[in-house]
Amino acid sequence: MLLAVQKKIKSAPDFAGVYMMKSANGQIIYIGKAKSLKKRLSDYLAKDLPIKTVALMVKVRDIDYLICENENMAL
């Protein structure tokens, strides 16, 4: 995982929202929602990730997020 992506994950806010993981060419390759962006995105820094998540994170070059009032609005 790129250092820039790790820094972005660590600086994510502790609010509900939607996150978009992007490839090197800026294409969105994964969209997720969270009660807490900080907690959810931190899960991607774990050392024992499932193989499918590792395969995803190898391709991630940037993460953007939108803050929502609550998890229901993130849907």
N, C-alpha and C positions, 0 to 999 in steps of 0.2 A: 504494500500500500504506500502511496506517495506521502511524503511528509506534509505537503500542503493539505491533503485530504484529512490526515490525522489532526492537524491544527484546526481545521474547520469543524471537525466533529467535536473536539474538545471545547471549542468556543460556542457551540450551539446553545441557544437559550433554553431555559427550563419552562417552556410553554408548550401548549398543544399546537399541532400543526401538521403540515404535509412536507415530506422531503423528496427531492428528485436527485437521483444519482445519474451522472452523465459520463459518457465515454470521452475519449481523447478528441473526437471530432464534434463534441458538444451535444450529441444525440442523447436523449433521456433513455436510459436502459432499465431503470427501476423507479417506481413511485411507491411510497409508503406513508402511513399516517401514524401519529403518536400522541399520547396524552402529554408526554414530556419529550420534546425533541432531543434534549440533552441525554436523557436516560436511554432512549431508543437507539440513537446514533452511537452512543458509547458501547452498545452491545456489539457493534461491528469491529470494535478494537480487541475483543476477546481473543485469546490464543487458541481456544478449542472450538472454532467455528465449524459448522457442517461443510462438507466438501462443496455443495452447491453455492453456499455463501462465499466461500473462498474463491470459487470460479468467478462470481460476480465482482467481488472486491478487487480482483486482479485487473479488471477492466475499468474500474471507476477512476476518473481523473478529476472530478469536481462534484460537489454536492451543493445544491441550493435548497432553500426551505421557505415556506410561507407560514407565518404565525396565524393561528385561528383562536377564536374566543374559547373554544372547547373541542373535545375530541369529535363530537357529533358534527360540528361544522367542518372538520377536516375530511369527513366522508364526502 
